[in-house]
């Protein structure tokens, strides 16, 4: 069973940092893209970041470029989202998702439960 589990959310002041983790199980990490998404209250879910090991590519939304970075530890099957210079508009529930095998960052089928990030001003 393919599963991903997020952790690391919390409450932080604007300008602060958080590090989110996405632990994956049930699949070979290198064959799946891992995406980060977020959904703020009253808004549509939006893509934030995606890393595709098979394609050797990382994608960033313009809204987080220069502030958020993504890294992975293949031995632990874990992807990390380092969030720096946080803004109140970053407040959302953050989800990670596993992509369809060998599909890059085009299609996601297994979603985590989400972790709440609240950024106060």
JORA-V43493 format. One record per backbone hydrogen bond with DSSP energy under -0.5 kcal/mol. CO is the residue of the C=O (numbers start at 0). NH is the residue of the N-H. E is the energy in kcal/mol with one decimal. If there is no record, write none. Layout:
<<CO	NH	E> <CO	NH	E>>
//
This chain:
<<0	2	-0.5> <2	24	-2.4> <4	22	-2.6> <6	20	-2.6> <9	117	-2.5> <11	119	-2.2> <12	15	-2.3> <14	84	-0.6> <15	85	-2.2> <17	19	-0.5> <17	82	-3.2> <19	80	-2.8> <20	6	-1.7> <21	23	-0.5> <21	78	-2.4> <22	4	-1.9> <24	2	-2.4> <26	28	-0.7> <27	30	-1.7> <28	31	-1.8> <30	101	-3.0> <31	52	-0.6> <32	98	-3.2> <33	50	-2.5> <34	96	-2.0> <35	47	-3.0> <35	48	-1.5> <36	94	-2.7> <37	45	-2.7> <38	92	-2.3> <39	42	-2.2> <45	37	-2.3> <47	60	-2.5> <48	35	-3.3> <49	58	-2.8> <50	33	-2.4> <50	52	-0.6> <51	55	-1.1> <51	56	-2.0> <56	51	-3.1> <58	49	-1.8> <60	63	-1.6> <60	64	-1.2> <63	66	-2.5> <63	67	-2.5> <66	83	-1.9> <68	81	-2.7> <70	79	-3.0> <71	73	-0.5> <72	75	-0.8> <72	76	-0.8> <72	77	-1.8> <73	76	-0.6> <76	23	-3.1> <77	72	-2.9> <78	21	-2.4> <79	70	-2.0> <79	81	-0.6> <80	19	-2.8> <80	82	-0.6> <81	68	-2.3> <81	83	-0.6> <82	17	-2.1> <85	14	-3.1> <86	89	-2.3> <87	90	-1.9> <91	93	-0.6> <91	116	-2.6> <92	38	-2.0> <93	114	-2.1> <94	36	-3.1> <95	111	-2.4> <96	34	-2.5> <97	108	-2.3> <97	109	-1.4> <99	102	-1.9> <102	105	-1.0> <106	99	-2.5> <108	110	-0.5> <109	97	-2.6> <114	93	-2.9> <115	9	-0.8> <116	91	-1.9> <117	11	-2.6> <117	119	-0.5> <119	13	-2.8>>
//
